Amino acid sequence: MTRPFRFSVNMVTPDTGKAWRERCRRAEGLGYDVIHVPDHLGMVAPFPALVAAAEATERARVGTFVLNVAFWNPALLAREISTTDALTGGRLEVGLGTGYVREEHERAGLEFLPPRERVDLLARTVTELDRLLAEEAQPSRPPLLIGGNGDRVLRLAAEHADITAFTGVRSTPDGMRALSTEELARRVTAYQGFASGRAVPAELNLLLQAVTITPDRRAAVPDVRPMAPHLSDDQLLDLPLVAVGTVRQIADQLRERRERFGFSYLTVLDPFMEAFAPVIEELRGS
């Protein structure tokens, strides 16, 4: 079964109360289904920002994209989730991840654990949240999104998540670099193997790292080149996390990627919110 598209915007740009609410209303008006917030120091605090977003809008869901579990005690996090879900009228989606920015852990006075231990912490948090939220006798647990691309995170997502968000980049000594199309395809194939026993398939999410509406796709190559300097121009433009071309070209690309990879839930960063809106209109209902 082909899932219909859903679209979200990740609000990475902090703002004042009035401007924040106006931007959230604008996102809903442009057709975004979900308003996300990240969990990085220097950006908005997730849960109050989501409550404000829900108060300013009527239909849009709200969610974290994604919480760094190292920042959160599970018992306190369960309280935040329950309260926020209640205050937003059950419109909350909870996104969790391992965290990947060493400097943020250090600023917060937290040890930056090795990758294996960060995944262990994510797994413990998921298990504890299931238990704690069940004890609070909520009518239903908010949908759970787990983001990552390593085998252990994808296996955890296959077991527990309603939404699996694929990280289309990896950390290198030179910074974050985009996965090639072939590398991402292997990650999706691995996940599909882990999730083969699921009765209900999860929704698959991808963050589009760059959006450029242009009749000349080649002209946009210099803008996306820093994401993957090792790739050719053709490989860059083929990256699933890049949306470059006319509105019709991008819509066709996203339909093809949904067919090939299963990505039906697409997220853009708020600097691209306006540019991507015509693509939403082109794809709405498909």
FIMARRO-838788 format. One record per residue: x, y negated, z of N, C-alpha, C, O in turn; residue in three letters. Coordinates in steps of 0.05 Angstrom, whole numbers, plus 32768, in hexadecimal, padded with zeros to 4 digits. Example, Ala and Ser with C-alpha at 12.3 -4.5 7.8 and 13.67 -1.06 7.14 Angstrom:
81088072809C80F6805A809C81088042809C811D804280A9ALA/8101802D808E81118015808F81027FFF809D810C7FE980A1SER/
This chain:
80118018800080008000800080127FE7800080247FE48010MET/800C7FD47FEE801A7FBB7FED800E7FA780007FF67FA17FFDTHR/801E7F9D801280137F89802580107F6E801780207F678006ARG/7FFC7F5F801F7FFB7F43801580117F338022801B7F3A8037PRO/80197F1D8015802E7F0C801F80247EFD8038800D7EF6803BPHE/80377EF9804A80347EE68060804D7ED4806080627EDC8057ARG/80497EBB8069805F7EA7806880627E998083804E7E938090PHE/807A7E95808A807F7E8680A380967E72809F80A67E74808CSER/80967E5E80B080AB7E4A80B080B87E4B80CC80AB7E4A80E0VAL/80D37E4C80CC80E27E4C80E580EB7E2F80EA80FC7E2480DCASN/80E07E24810080E57E08810681007E04811581017E04812EMET/81157E028106812F7DFF811181377DE38118814B7DDE8125VAL/81267DCF8110812C7DB38114811D7DA9812C81047DA8812BTHR/812A7DA18142811C7D97815A810D7D7D815381147D6F8140PRO/80F97D76816380EA7D5E815E80DC7D56817880DA7D65818BASP/80D17D3D817880C27D33818F80A67D3F818E809E7D4B817ATHR/80977D3B81A4807D7D4881A6806A7D42818F805F7D548182GLY/80657D28818980537D208174805D7D2A8159804D7D358149LYS/80767D25815380817D2E813980817D4C8136807C7D578121ALA/80867D5A814C80867D78814C806A7D81814480677D938133TRP/80567D778151803A7D7F814B80327D78812F80257D888121ARG/803A7D61812580347D5A810A80417D6C80F680367D7480E1GLU/805A7D7580FC80687D8780E9805B7DA280E9805A7DAF80D5ARG/80527DAB810180447DC5810280297DC480F380227DD780E5CYS/801B7DAE80F580027DAB80E680087DAB80C87FF97DB680B8ARG/801E7D9D80C180267D9D80A5802C7DB9809B80247DC08084ARG/803A7DC980AA80407DE480A280277DF4809E80247E03808AALA/80147DF280B07FFA7E0080AC7FEC7DF680937FE17E068084GLU/7FEC7DDC808E7FDF7DD180777FEC7DDA805D7FDE7DDC8048GLY/80067DE0805D80147DE98046800F7E07804080177E11802BLEU/80037E1580537FFC7E31804F800C7E45805E80097E5D805AGLY/801D7E3C8070802D7E4F8080801B7E5D8094800A7E5180A1TYR/801F7E778096800E7E8880A780197E8880C480097E8C80D7ASP/80337E8480C7803F7E8680E280537E6F80E580627E6880D2VAL/80537E6380FD80677E4F8104807A7E5C811880737E64812EILE/80937E5F811080A87E6C812080BA7E57812D80BD7E418123HIS/80C67E5F814380DC7E4F814F80F37E62815580EE7E79815CVAL/810C7E58815281237E69815981297E688177811A7E5C8186PRO/813F7E74817F81477E74819B81657E6E819C81757E8081A2ASP/816C7E55819681887E4D8196818B7E3481A881797E2381A9HIS/81A07E3381B781A67E1B81C681A87E0381B381B47E05819ELEU/819D7DEC81BB819D7DD581AA81847DD3819981807DBE818CGLY/81737DE78199815A7DE6818B81437DE781A081497DE681B8MET/812A7DE7819681147DE681A981137DFE81BB811C7E1481B4VAL/81097DFA81D481037E1181E580EB7E2081DA80D77E1481D4ALA/80EE7E3A81D680DA7E4881C680BD7E4681CF80AB7E3E81C0PRO/80B77E4D81E8809B7E5181F0808C7E3781F280757E3681E9PHE/80967E2181FE80867E0881FD80827DFE81E1806E7DF281DBPRO/80967E0281D080937DF981B4807D7E0881A6806F7DFD8196ALA/807A7E2281AC80657E32819F804A7E2A81AA80367E29819ALEU/80487E2481C3802E7E1B81CE80267E0181C1800E7DFE81BAVAL/80397DEF81BE80337DD681B0802B7DDA819380197DCD8189ALA/80387DED818680327DF3816A80157DFE816880077DF68155ALA/800E7E0F817A7FF37E1B81797FDE7E06817F7FC87E068173ALA/7FE37DF481917FD07DDF81987FCC7DCC81807FB67DC1817DGLU/7FE07DC9816F7FDF7DB681597FD27DC281407FCB7DB4812EALA/7FCF7DDC81407FC57DEA81287FAC7DFA812F7FA37DFC8146THR/7FA07E06811A7F877E14811E7F897E3281197F7E7E428128GLU/7F977E3A81047F977E5680FC7FB37E6380FD7FB57E7B8100ARG/7FC87E5380FB7FE37E5E80F97FEA7E6D81127FE57E658128ALA/7FF67E85810D80027E938124801D7E85812B80277E75811CARG/80277E8C814280407E80814B80527E97815580487EAB815FVAL/806D7E938153807E7EA9815B809B7EA0815F80A37E8B8156GLY/80AA7EB1816B80C77EAD817080D77EBB815A80D07ED28153THR/80EB7EAE815080FA7EB9813981187EB3813C81227EA08130PHE/81267EC3814C811C7ED6815F81287ECF817A813C7EC0817BVAL/811D7EDA819081287ED581AA81427EE481AD81447EFC81A5LEU/81567ED781B9816F7EE481C0816B7EF181DB81687EE481F0ASN/81697F0C81DC81627F1A81F581767F15820C816F7F198223VAL/818E7F0D820581A27F07821A81997EEF822B81A27EEC8241ALA/81887EDE822081807EC6822E81687ECB824181617EBA8251PHE/815D7EE4824081437EE8824D81447F018260814C7F168258TRP/813B7EFC827881357F12828A811A7F1E828281077F0F827EASN/81187F39827F80FF7F44827480E67F3D828480D17F388278PRO/80E87F3C829F80D07F3682AF80C77F1982AA80AF7F1382A7ALA/80DA7F0782A980D37EEB82A380CA7EE7828780B87ED78281LEU/80D67EF6827480CE7EF4825880B17EFE825580A17EF38246LEU/80AA7F148263808E7F1E8262807B7F09826B80657F068260ALA/80827EFA828080717EE48289806D7ECF827480577EC5826FARG/80847EC7826780827EB3825280717EBD823B80607EAD8230GLU/80747ED6823380647EE1821D80467EE1822480367ED98214ILE/80407EEB823B80237EED824380167ED2824480007ECE823ASER/80247EBE825080197EA4825380167E96823880017E8A8232THR/802B7E998227802A7E8C820D80157E9981FB80077E8B81EDTHR/80127EB381FC7FFD7EC081ED7FE27EB781F57FD07EB281E4ASP/7FDE7EB4820F7FC47EAA82197FBE7E8D82117FA87E878208ALA/7FD37E7C82147FCF7E60820D7FCC7E5B81F07FC17E4681E8LEU/7FD67E6D81DF7FD37E6A81C27FBB7E7981B77FB97E7C819ETHR/7FAB7E8481C87F937E9381BE7F9A7EAD81B07F8C7EB5819DGLY/7FAF7EBB81B97FB77ED481AD7FC47ED181927FC37EE48182GLY/7FD07EBB818D7FDC7EB681727FFB7EBB817380087EB4815FARG/80057EC6818880227EC9818B802D7EE2817E80217EF8817FLEU/80447EDF817080557EF6816880707EF38176807B7EDD8178GLU/807A7F09818080937F09819080A97F15817F80A97F2D8179VAL/80BD7F05817880D57F0E816A80EC7F10817D80F27EFD818BGLY/80FA7F27817C81117F2C818D812A7F33817C81277F408167LEU/81417F2B8186815A7F33817981717F33818E816D7F2D81A5GLY/81887F3B8185819F7F3F819781AE7F25819E81BC7F2481B2THR/81AB7F10818E81BB7EF9819181D67EFE818481E17F148185GLY/81E17EE9817781FA7EEE8168820E7ED6816A82247ED8815ETYR/82077EC1817882187EA9817A82277EAA8194821C7EA481A9VAL/82417EB0819382517EB281AB82517E9781BB824E7E9881D3ARG/82537E8181AD82557E6781BA823C7E6181CB823F7E5481E0GLU/82257E6A81C2820D7E6581D1820D7E7581EB82047E6B8200GLU/82167E8E81EA82187E9D8203822B7E90821682257E8E822EHIS/82417E87820C82557E7A821E824A7E60822A824E7E5B8242GLU/823B7E50821B822F7E388225821B7E3E823B82177E2E824DARG/820D7E55823881F97E5D824B82057E6C826381F67E748275ALA/821F7E708263822C7E7E827982267E9C827882267EA9828DGLY/82217EA78260821B7EC3825D82327ED1824E823E7EC6823CLEU/82377EEA8256824B7EF9824882417F00822C822A7F088228GLU/82527EFD8218824C7F0581FD82547F2281FA826B7F2881F6PHE/82407F3381FB82457F5081FC824D7F5A81E182477F4E81CCLEU/825C7F7181E082617F7E81C682477F8681B882337F8881C5PRO/82487F8A819E82307F90818F821F7FA7819A82077FA5819DPRO/822D7FBD81A1821E7FD481AC820F7FCD81C581F87FD581C8ARG/821B7FBE81D7820E7FB781F081F77FA281EB81E47FA281FAGLU/81FA7F9181D781E47F7F81D181CC7F8E81C781B57F8781CDARG/81D17FA381B781BA7FB381AE81AE7FC381C581967FC681C6VAL/81BF7FCC81D781B47FDA81EF81A27FC881FF818D7FD08208ASP/81AA7FAF8201819A7F9B8210817F7F968202816B7F94820ELEU/81807F9481E781687F9181D881557FA881DC813D7FA481E0LEU/81607FC081DB814F7FD881DF81427FD881FB812B7FDF81FEALA/81527FD2821081477FD1822B81317FBC822D811D7FC0823AARG/81357FA5822081227F8F822281087F98821580F27F938220THR/81097FA581FE80F17FAE81F080E27FC2820280C97FC08205VAL/80F07FD5820E80E37FE9821F80D67FDB823880C07FE2823FTHR/80E57FC9824480DB7FBB825C80C27FAA825580AF7FA98264GLU/80C37F9C823F80AC7F8C823780937F9D8233807D7F95823BLEU/80977FB4822680807FC6822280737FCD823D805B7FCC8240ASP/80847FD38250807A7FDB826A806E7FC4827980587FC68284ARG/807B7FAD827980727F96828880587F8B827D80467F83828CLEU/80567F898262803E7F7E825680277F91825A80107F88825DLEU/802C7FAB825A80177FBF825F800C7FBC827B7FF47FBE8280ALA/801E7FB6828E80167FB382AA80047F9A82AE7FF37F9982C0GLU/80077F87829C7FF77F6E829F7FDC7F7282927FCB7F608292GLU/7FD77F8982867FBD7F91827B7FB37F7C82677F9C7F758267ALA/7FC57F7482557FBD7F6282407FAA7F71822C7FAD7F898229GLN/7F977F6382207F867F71820C7F977F7F81F77F8F7F9581EEPRO/7FAD7F7281EE7FBF7F7F81DB7FDA7F7181DD7FDB7F5A81E4SER/7FEF7F8081D780097F7481D7800D7F6381BE80057F6C81A9ARG/80197F4C81C1801E7F3C81A8802F7F4D819580407F5D819DPRO/802B7F49817B803C7F578168805A7F52816D80627F3C8173PRO/80697F68816B80867F67817080957F67815680927F798146LEU/80A77F54815380BA7F53813D80D67F58814880DE7F4C815CLEU/80E57F69813B81017F6E814281127F67812A810D7F718114ILE/81277F57812E81377F4E811881547F59811A815F7F5B812FGLY/815F7F608102817A7F6A8102817F7F7980E8816F7F7980D6GLY/81977F8680E6819C7F9780CE81AD7FAF80D481B17FC080C2ASN/81B87FB280ED81C77FC980F481B67FE280F8819E7FDF80FDGLY/81C27FF980F681B2801280F881A380148113818B801B8113ASP/81B0800D812981A280118143818B7FFD8146817680058151ARG/818E7FE4813C81787FD1813E81627FDA812C814A7FD88133VAL/81687FE3811481537FEC810181458004810C812D80078108LEU/8153801681198146802D812581338025813C811D802F813EARG/813C8012814C812B8007816181127FFA815580FC7FFE815FLEU/81167FEA814080FF7FDE813380EC7FF2812880D47FEF812AALA/80F78007811C80E6801C811180D58029812680BE80328121ALA/80DF802B813F80D18038815580BD8026816280A8802F816CGLU/80C2800B816380B37FFA817480A67FE2816780917FD88171HIS/80B07FD8815180A87FBE814680917FBF8133808E7FD28123ALA/807F7FAC8135806A7FA8812280747F9B8109806A7F9E80F3ASP/808A7F8B810D80967F7C80F780B47F8080F980C07F7D810EILE/80C17F8880E380DE7F8B80E280E97F7480D180E37F7280B9THR/80FA7F6480DD81067F4D80CF81237F5480C881337F5980D9ALA/81297F5480AE81447F5B80A581567F4380A4814E7F2E809APHE/816D7F4580B081817F3080B081917F33809681A07F478093THR/818E7F208084819B7F22806A81B87F18806A81C37F148055GLY/81C37F13808281DE7F09808581ED7F1A809981E17F2980A9VAL/82077F18809982187F2680AD822D7F1380B782357F0080A9ARG/82377F1880CF824C7F0880DA82677F1180D0826D7F2980D0SER/82787EFE80C782937F0480BE82A67EF180CD829D7EDD80D8THR/82C07EF680CC82D37EE380D882D17EC780CD82D97EB480D9PRO/82C67EC580B482C37EAB80A882A87E9F80AB82A17E8B809EASP/82977EAB80BB827C7EA280BF82677EB580B4826E7ECC80AEGLY/824E7EAC80B382397EBD80A982397EBF808B823C7EAB807DMET/82377ED7808082377EDC8064821F7EED805C82177EFF806BARG/82137EE6804581FC7EF5803B82027F11803382187F168028ALA/81F07F24803981F37F3F802F81EC7F3E801181DA7F2F8008LEU/81FA7F4E800181F47F507FE581D97F5F7FE381CF7F6B7FF6SER/81CD7F5E7FCB81B47F6B7FC781B77F897FCC81A57F957FD8THR/81CD7F957FC481D17FB17FC881D47FB87FE681CA7FCC7FEFGLU/81E27FA77FF581E57FAB801181CA7FA9802081C47FBA8031GLU/81BB7F96801981A07F938026818F7FAB801E817F7FB5802FLEU/81907FB4800581817FCB7FFD81887FE4800E81767FF38015ALA/81A17FE7801481AA7FFE8025819E7FFB80418197800F804DARG/819D7FE3804B81917FDE806681737FE5806681697FF18079ARG/81657FDD805181497FE4804F81458002804D8133800D8059VAL/8156800F803D8154802C803A8158803A8055814B804D805CTHR/816C803080648172803C807E8159803980908151804B809EALA/814E802180908136801C80A1811F802F80998112803A80AATYR/811B8032807F81058043807681098060808080F5806D8086GLN/81228068808181278083808C8120808580A98114809880B2GLY/8128807080B98121807080D58103806F80DA80F9807A80EDPHE/80F5806180C880D8805C80CC80C7807080BE80AE806D80BCALA/80D2808580B380C3809880A280AC80A680B1809980AE80A5SER/80AF80A880CC809A80B580DB808480A380E5807280AC80F3GLY/8085808A80DF8071807780E98055807C80DD8053808280C5ARG/8041807B80ED8026807E80E2801D806480D38010806680BFALA/8025804D80DE801E803380D28038802580CB8047801E80DEVAL/803E802080B28057801380AB80597FF780B780447FE980BAPRO/80707FEE80BE80747FD380C880747FBF80B180797FC6809AALA/806E7FA680B780717F9080A4808F7F8A80A3809D7F8980B7GLU/80997F84808B80B57F7E808780B97F61808180AC7F56806FLEU/80CB7F54809080CF7F37808E80EB7F32808480FE7F418089ASN/80EE7F1C807581087F12806C81097EF4806E80F67EE68066LEU/811E7EE9807A81237ECC807A81307EC3806181467ECD805ALEU/81237EB18052812F7EA6803A81417E8F804381387E7B804ELEU/815B7E92803E816F7E80804881717E668037817B7E528040GLN/81687E67801E816A7E50800C81527E507FF9814B7E657FEEALA/81467E397FF681307E357FE381367E1D7FD281397E077FDCVAL/81367E217FB8813B7E0A7FA581287E0D7F8D812A7E217F7ETHR/81177DFA7F8A81057DFA7F7381137DEA7F5C81187DD27F5EILE/81197DF97F4681287DED7F3181237DFC7F17811F7E147F18THR/81237DEE7F0081217DFD7EE7813C7E097EDE813D7E187ECBPRO/81517E017EEC816C7E0A7EE581787E197EFD81847E0D7F0EASP/81757E337EFD817E7E437F14819C7E417F1781A67E407F2EARG/81AB7E407F0181C87E3F7F0381D27E267F1181E67E267F1FARG/81C37E107F0F81CB7DF77F1C81CB7DF97F3A81D87DE97F48ALA/81BC7E0C7F4581BA7E0F7F6281D07E217F6E81D27E237F86ALA/81E07E2E7F5D81F47E407F6782077E337F7B820D7E3F7F8FVAL/82127E1B7F7682247E0F7F8982187E0B7FA582267E0C7FB9PRO/81FD7E077FA681F07E047FC081F07E1E7FD081F17E1D7FE9ASP/81ED7E347FC381EC7E4E7FD182067E5D7FD282097E717FE0VAL/821A7E537FC382347E607FC282407E657FDE824C7E7A7FE2ARG/823F7E527FF1824B7E57800C82407E6F801A824D7E7A802CPRO/82277E778014821B7E8E802182297EA8801A822A7EBB802BMET/82347EAA800282417EC37FF982567EBC7FE482517EC27FCCALA/826D7EB07FEC82817EA87FD8828D7EBF7FC9829A7EBB7FB4PRO/82897ED87FD382957EEF7FC582847EF97FAF828C7F0B7FA0HIS/826C7EEF7FAB825A7EF97F97825B7EE87F7D82627ED07F7ELEU/82547EF47F6782527EE67F4E823A7ED47F4E82287ED77F5FSER/82387EC27F3A82207EB17F3782077EC27F3581F37EBC7F42ASP/82087ED67F2481F07EE77F2081E87EF57F3A81D17EF87F40ASP/81FC7EFF7F4881F77F0D7F6281EB7EFA7F7681D97F017F85GLN/81F57EE17F7781EA7ECD7F8981CD7EC87F8481BC7EC87F96LEU/81C67EC47F6B81AA7EBD7F6481987ED57F67817F7ED27F68LEU/81A37EED7F6981937F057F6D818E7F0C7F8A817F7F1E7F91ASP/819C7EFD7F9C81997F037FB9817C7F017FC1816F7EED7FBBLEU/81717F157FD081557F137FD981507EFC7FEC81397EF37FEEPRO/81657EF27FFA81607EDC800C81647EC1800081647EAC800ELEU/81667EC07FE581687EA77FD681507EA47FC481497EB77FB5VAL/81427E8D7FC5812B7E887FB481327E6F7FA3812F7E597FACALA/813A7E747F8B81437E5F7F7981367E627F5E81357E787F53VAL/812B7E4C7F53811E7E4D7F3881057E3C7F3881007E2D7F4BGLY/80F57E3F7F2480DB7E327F2380C97E407F3780CF7E567F40THR/80B27E347F3D809F7E407F4F80977E5B7F4580957E6F7F54VAL/80917E5D7F2B80897E777F1F80A07E8C7F21809B7EA37F27ARG/80B87E837F1B80CF7E967F1D80D27EA17F3980D67EB97F3DGLN/80D17E8F7F4D80D47E987F6880BE7EAA7F7180C27EBE7F7EILE/80A57EA47F69808E7EB57F7080927ED17F63808D7EE57F71ALA/809B7ED27F4B80A07EEC7F3E80B77EFB7F4C80B57F137F50ASP/80CC7EED7F5480E27EF97F6380D87F057F7D80DF7F1C7F84GLN/80C77EF77F8B80BE7F007FA580AA7F187FA280AA7F2A7FB3LEU/809B7F187F8D808A7F2F7F88809B7F487F8280967F5E7F8CARG/80B07F447F7280C37F5A7F6C80D17F647F8580D47F7C7F88GLU/80D97F527F9780E67F5A7FAF80D37F687FC380DC7F7A7FD2ARG/80BA7F607FC280A77F6F7FD380A47F8B7FC880A27F9E7FD8ARG/80A27F8E7FAE80A07FA87FA280B87FB97FA780B67FD17FADGLU/80D07FAD7FA580E97FBC7FA880F07FC27FC580F87FD87FCCARG/80EE7FAE7FD680F87FB07FF280E17FB2800680E57FBD801CPHE/80CA7FA9800080B47FA8801380B17F8E802280A17F8C8035GLY/80C07F79801A80BF7F60802980A57F50802180A37F44800CPHE/80927F51803480787F43802F80757F2B804280647F1A803DSER/80867F2A805680847F14806A809E7F04806780B47F0D806DTYR/809A7EEB805D80B17EDB805580B37EC28066809F7EB5806BLEU/80CB7EBC807080D07EA5808180E37E92807480F67E9A8067THR/80DD7E78807680F07E64806D80F77E52808480E87E508098VAL/810E7E45808381167E31809781077E17809181007E11807ALEU/81027E0780A680F17DF080A280FC7DDB808F80EC7DCC8083ASP/81177DD8808A811F7DC6807581147DCD805981127DBC8048PRO/810C7DE6805581017DEF803C80E37DF1803C80D77DFB8029PHE/80D67DE8805180B97DEC805580A97DE0803E80977DED8033MET/80AF7DC8803780A07DBB802180A77DC7800680957DCC7FF6GLU/80C07DCD800180C87DD77FE780BB7DF27FE180B47DF87FCBALA/80B77E027FF680AD7E1D7FF2808E7E1E7FF080837E327FE7PHE/80817E097FF880647E097FF980577E107FDE80447E1F7FDEALA/80607E067FC780537E0E7FAE80567E2C7FA880457E377F9APRO/806B7E387FB2806E7E557FAF80597E647FBF804D7E787FB5VAL/80537E5A7FD7803D7E667FE780237E647FD780147E787FD6ILE/801E7E4D7FCC80057E4A7FBC80047E5D7FA57FEF7E697F9EGLU/801B7E617F98801C7E747F8180177E917F89800B7EA07F7BGLU/80217E987FA1801F7EB47FAA80077EBA7FBB80017ED17FC0LEU/7FF97EA57FC57FE37EAA7FD77FCF7EBE7FCC7FC57EBA7FB6ARG/7FC97ED27FDC7FB57EE67FD47FC17EFD7FC47FB37F107FBDGLY/7FDB7EFC7FBE7FE77F117FAE7FF67F257FC080017F387FB6SER/
